[in-house]
């Protein structure tokens, strides 16, 4: 399933909100769980979101 840019922005905004779970996002944006997880995985790999943690934990 293809996700529009508007929905992608909404997913990223919601996932960065404290207390919001992926299940909550599924209900709010009306996109299935698998599609949201695939999108988040792609964003994670594309932006290497683990980079800051690796630097922090080296010292």
C-alpha positions in Angstrom: 0.0 0.0 0.0 1.3 3.4 -0.9 1.2 6.2 1.7 0.7 9.8 0.8 3.2 12.5 2.0 0.5 14.0 4.3 0.0 10.6 6.0 3.7 10.1 6.3 4.1 13.4 8.1 1.2 12.5 10.4 2.7 9.1 11.2 6.1 10.7 12.1 4.4 13.4 14.2 2.4 10.8 16.1 5.3 8.4 16.6 7.4 11.2 18.1 4.6 12.1 20.6 5.0 10.7 24.1 2.5 8.0 25.0 1.5 7.2 21.4 1.8 3.6 20.4 1.8 2.2 16.8 -1.7 0.7 17.5 -2.9 4.2 18.2 -1.5 5.4 14.9 -3.2 2.6 13.0 -6.6 3.9 14.4 -5.9 7.6 13.8 -4.6 7.5 10.2 -6.6 4.4 9.1 -3.5 2.6 7.6 -2.8 -1.0 8.4 -0.1 -2.0 11.0 2.2 -3.7 8.5 2.3 -0.7 6.2 3.1 1.7 9.1 5.9 -0.6 10.4 7.4 -0.9 6.9 7.4 2.9 6.5 9.0 3.4 9.9 11.6 0.8 9.2 12.5 2.5 5.9 12.7 5.9 7.7 14.9 4.4 10.4 17.3 2.9 7.9 17.3 6.0 5.6 18.1 8.4 8.4 20.2 6.1 10.6 18.3 7.1 13.7 20.5 4.8 15.9 23.6 7.0 15.1 23.2 9.3 18.1 22.9 6.4 20.6 26.0 4.7 19.2 28.1 7.8 19.7 26.7 8.4 23.2 27.4 4.8 24.3 31.0 4.7 23.1 32.3 6.9 26.0 
